[in-house]
Amino acid sequence: MNVLIGIIEEGLIYGILAMGVLITYRVLDFPDLTVDSSFPLGAAVSAILTVKGMNPVWTLFIAAAAGAVAGLCTGLIHVKCRVRDLLSGIIVMTALYSINLRIAGRANLPFFNMETLFDNPFVDSFPAALQPWSKAIVVFVIAMIVKILLDLFMNTKAGFLLRAVGDNRTVVTTLACDDGLVKMEGLMIANALVALAGAVMAQKNRVFEISVGTGSMVFGLAAVIIGTNVFRNRQKVNSSTAAIFGSIVYKACVAFALSLGLVPQDLKLITAALFLLILIIGNANRKKVKFHA
């Protein structure tokens, strides 16, 4: 039961990250490596503000805003400085490593004695039967709020422009819109969601670690690919739902691999192997579709 609860909790948290990666990977077609540092950026901001006594809920909003600034920096470097998309993300990712250390003050910042998003009078008032699921319930509510807001945004004019930038930039320019500004907007939203996920993770673990974001990009991509492949032929399931589902499935696969006897030190190896397997299966499915067509 504890393993199942842990899978759901972390799957939902990384589901928020996956929705951010969904915007860059599927919508913008932008390989944004900023994700690997905007995730710990959100964790660092939330941790230091919690240590200073701020309400944990407010730290989530500030962490998301910090992530949006990171996305804006990547967008400005790419659009205004005309640096390639991959390199612009690498530049900001590298710079954020030092910035995250500056924000937190050190590489490891615990806050075990502070009130957190998951340990407060409101959560403690849950019925005894729900106490084991209290963290999962809180994360579920946050993930659903983010999902609903993202779905509503993607159905607005700004959301349709965001999709158009990734599919056909000419359409955006014919509508007298600056495709560069639209791309920067997408990067800001994506990294805001990733930083939010990092903040929630820090609140759950009661600690910030500088290495917490390593492999976030790979995890997010794997979750998106799993979700989109599982629900490829289901029109009623939208992309954000698929990303969250893919994140939970991916976490379950990692947990299963560890249960077979692999040690936690092999976690990154497991992640890489699963991601490679997912890519191979995805490519095989695409070849089958083309063959039948």
BAVOGU-208522 format. One record per residue (C-alpha): x, y, z. Coordinates in steps of 0.1 Angstrom, whole numbers, plus 2048, in hexadecimal, padded with zeros to 3 digits. Layout:
BEGIN
ATOM   X   Y   Z
ATOM   X   Y   Z
...
REM end
This chain:
BEGIN
ATOM   X   Y   Z
ATOM 800 800 800
ATOM 81C 818 809
ATOM 82D 811 7E7
ATOM 80C 818 7D5
ATOM 807 839 7E7
ATOM 82A 843 7E0
ATOM 826 83C 7BB
ATOM 806 850 7B9
ATOM 815 86D 7CD
ATOM 835 870 7B8
ATOM 823 867 798
ATOM 80B 884 79C
ATOM 827 89C 7A6
ATOM 83B 892 787
ATOM 81B 894 774
ATOM 81C 8BA 779
ATOM 83F 8B9 76B
ATOM 834 8A4 74E
ATOM 819 8BE 745
ATOM 835 8D8 743
ATOM 84A 8C1 72D
ATOM 82B 8BA 718
ATOM 82A 8DF 70F
ATOM 84E 8E0 704
ATOM 851 8BE 6F4
ATOM 82F 8B8 6E4
ATOM 821 8DB 6DF
ATOM 83F 8F1 6D8
ATOM 856 8D6 6CB
ATOM 872 8E6 6E0
ATOM 88C 8D0 6F1
ATOM 88E 8E4 711
ATOM 8A9 8D8 729
ATOM 8A0 8F5 741
ATOM 889 8DB 752
ATOM 8A6 8CA 763
ATOM 8AD 8EA 777
ATOM 88B 8FA 779
ATOM 87F 8DC 78D
ATOM 899 8E1 7A9
ATOM 894 907 7A5
ATOM 870 903 7B0
ATOM 87B 8EC 7CC
ATOM 896 905 7D8
ATOM 87E 923 7D8
ATOM 863 90F 7EB
ATOM 87C 902 804
ATOM 88D 923 80D
ATOM 86C 935 80F
ATOM 85D 91A 826
ATOM 87C 91C 83C
ATOM 877 942 83F
ATOM 853 93C 84B
ATOM 83E 942 82C
ATOM 81D 92F 827
ATOM 826 910 813
ATOM 809 917 7FB
ATOM 817 939 7F1
ATOM 839 929 7EB
ATOM 82A 915 7CF
ATOM 81F 934 7BC
ATOM 841 945 7C0
ATOM 853 926 7B5
ATOM 83D 924 796
ATOM 845 948 78F
ATOM 86A 941 792
ATOM 866 925 77A
ATOM 855 93C 762
ATOM 872 954 764
ATOM 88A 937 75B
ATOM 875 92F 73D
ATOM 875 953 733
ATOM 89B 954 734
ATOM 89D 935 71E
ATOM 884 945 706
ATOM 897 966 704
ATOM 8B8 955 6FD
ATOM 8A8 940 6E2
ATOM 892 95B 6D2
ATOM 8A5 97B 6D7
ATOM 8C8 96E 6D7
ATOM 8C1 955 6BC
ATOM 8D1 938 6CE
ATOM 8C5 915 6C5
ATOM 8A9 907 6DB
ATOM 8BE 8EA 6EA
ATOM 8DB 901 6F2
ATOM 8C6 91C 701
ATOM 8B7 903 719
ATOM 8DA 8F6 722
ATOM 8E6 919 72A
ATOM 8C9 921 741
ATOM 8CB 8FE 751
ATOM 8F0 903 759
ATOM 8EB 926 767
ATOM 8CE 91A 77D
ATOM 8E4 901 78F
ATOM 8F7 91D 79F
ATOM 8D8 932 7A4
ATOM 8C6 916 7B6
ATOM 8E4 913 7CD
ATOM 8E3 938 7D4
ATOM 8BE 937 7DB
ATOM 8BF 919 7F3
ATOM 8E1 923 802
ATOM 8EE 900 800
ATOM 8EA 8DF 7EC
ATOM 8D3 8CF 807
ATOM 8B9 8E3 81A
ATOM 8A2 8CF 831
ATOM 884 8DE 842
ATOM 877 8C1 857
ATOM 86A 8D7 873
ATOM 856 8EF 85E
ATOM 831 8EE 854
ATOM 82E 8E2 831
ATOM 814 8DD 816
ATOM 80F 8B9 823
ATOM 813 8BE 848
ATOM 7FC 8D9 855
ATOM 7DC 8DC 86A
ATOM 7C6 8D9 84C
ATOM 7D5 8B8 83F
ATOM 7D8 8AB 863
ATOM 7B2 8AF 866
ATOM 7AB 895 84B
ATOM 798 876 858
ATOM 7AE 85A 865
ATOM 7A5 844 847
ATOM 7B2 85E 82F
ATOM 7D2 866 842
ATOM 7E8 84D 82F
ATOM 7DB 85D 80E
ATOM 7DE 881 81A
ATOM 7FD 88A 805
ATOM 7EE 879 7E7
ATOM 7CE 88C 7EB
ATOM 7E0 8AE 7EE
ATOM 7F6 8A6 7CF
ATOM 7D7 89A 7BC
ATOM 7C5 8BB 7C2
ATOM 7E3 8CF 7B7
ATOM 7E8 8BA 798
ATOM 7C3 8BC 78E
ATOM 7C3 8E2 793
ATOM 7E1 8E5 77D
ATOM 7D2 8CE 763
ATOM 7B1 8E0 761
ATOM 7C2 902 75E
ATOM 7D9 8F5 743
ATOM 7BC 8E6 730
ATOM 7A8 906 732
ATOM 7C6 91A 726
ATOM 7CD 903 709
ATOM 7AA 909 6FC
ATOM 7AE 92F 6FC
ATOM 7BB 943 6DF
ATOM 7DD 945 6F0
ATOM 7DD 91F 6F3
ATOM 7D5 91A 6CF
ATOM 7F1 931 6C5
ATOM 809 91D 6DB
ATOM 7FF 8FD 6C8
ATOM 803 90F 6A7
ATOM 827 919 6AF
ATOM 831 8F5 6B2
ATOM 81D 8E9 694
ATOM 820 905 67B
ATOM 831 926 683
ATOM 824 936 663
ATOM 800 935 670
ATOM 80B 94A 68E
ATOM 81C 964 679
ATOM 7FE 967 661
ATOM 7E9 96F 680
ATOM 800 98D 686
ATOM 80E 97C 6A6
ATOM 833 97A 6B0
ATOM 83B 955 6B1
ATOM 859 95C 6C7
ATOM 844 96C 6E2
ATOM 82C 94E 6E0
ATOM 849 936 6E4
ATOM 856 949 702
ATOM 833 948 711
ATOM 832 922 70D
ATOM 855 91E 71D
ATOM 84A 933 73A
ATOM 82B 91F 741
ATOM 83E 8FE 73D
ATOM 85A 907 755
ATOM 841 916 76D
ATOM 830 8F4 76F
ATOM 851 8E2 773
ATOM 85C 8F9 78F
ATOM 83A 8F4 7A0
ATOM 840 8CF 79F
ATOM 862 8D4 7AF
ATOM 853 8E9 7CA
ATOM 838 8CE 7D2
ATOM 853 8B4 7D3
ATOM 868 8C8 7EB
ATOM 84A 8CD 801
ATOM 843 8A8 801
ATOM 867 89E 809
ATOM 86D 8BB 821
ATOM 88F 8C1 811
ATOM 89F 8D2 7F3
ATOM 8BC 8C0 7E1
ATOM 8CF 8CF 7C5
ATOM 8CE 8AE 7B1
ATOM 8A9 8A9 7B4
ATOM 8A3 8B5 790
ATOM 8BC 89E 77F
ATOM 8AA 88A 764
ATOM 88A 89E 767
ATOM 88A 8A4 741
ATOM 88D 87E 73A
ATOM 872 876 754
ATOM 85A 890 745
ATOM 860 884 721
ATOM 85B 860 72B
ATOM 83A 868 73D
ATOM 82D 87C 71F
ATOM 837 860 706
ATOM 827 845 71C
ATOM 807 859 720
ATOM 803 863 6FC
ATOM 80A 840 6EF
ATOM 7F2 82F 707
ATOM 7D6 848 6FE
ATOM 7DF 84D 6DA
ATOM 7BE 841 6CC
ATOM 7A8 84F 6E8
ATOM 79B 871 6DD
ATOM 78A 878 6FE
ATOM 7AB 877 712
ATOM 7BE 898 70E
ATOM 7E3 89C 710
ATOM 7E6 8A9 734
ATOM 7D3 88A 741
ATOM 7E9 874 72C
ATOM 808 885 73B
ATOM 7FD 87F 75E
ATOM 7F4 85B 758
ATOM 815 855 747
ATOM 827 864 765
ATOM 816 84C 77D
ATOM 81C 82E 766
ATOM 841 838 763
ATOM 845 83B 789
ATOM 834 819 78D
ATOM 84D 80A 774
ATOM 86A 819 788
ATOM 85C 80C 7A8
ATOM 857 7E9 799
ATOM 87B 7E9 78D
ATOM 888 7F2 7B0
ATOM 872 7D7 7BF
ATOM 885 7BD 7AA
ATOM 8A4 7C3 7BE
ATOM 8B4 7E0 7AD
ATOM 8C4 7FA 7C5
ATOM 8BA 81F 7C6
ATOM 8DC 827 7B7
ATOM 8D0 817 797
ATOM 8B2 82F 795
ATOM 8C1 844 779
ATOM 8CB 825 766
ATOM 8A8 818 769
ATOM 89A 839 75E
ATOM 8B0 83A 73F
ATOM 8A8 815 736
ATOM 883 81A 739
ATOM 884 83A 724
ATOM 898 828 709
ATOM 87E 80B 70A
ATOM 862 824 707
ATOM 872 835 6E9
ATOM 878 814 6D8
ATOM 854 809 6DD
ATOM 847 82B 6D1
ATOM 85C 82A 6B2
ATOM 850 806 6AB
ATOM 82B 811 6AF
ATOM 831 82E 696
ATOM 840 816 67D
ATOM 821 7FF 680
ATOM 80A 81C 67A
ATOM 81D 827 65B
ATOM 81E 803 64E
ATOM 7F8 7FE 652
ATOM 7F2 820 642
REM end
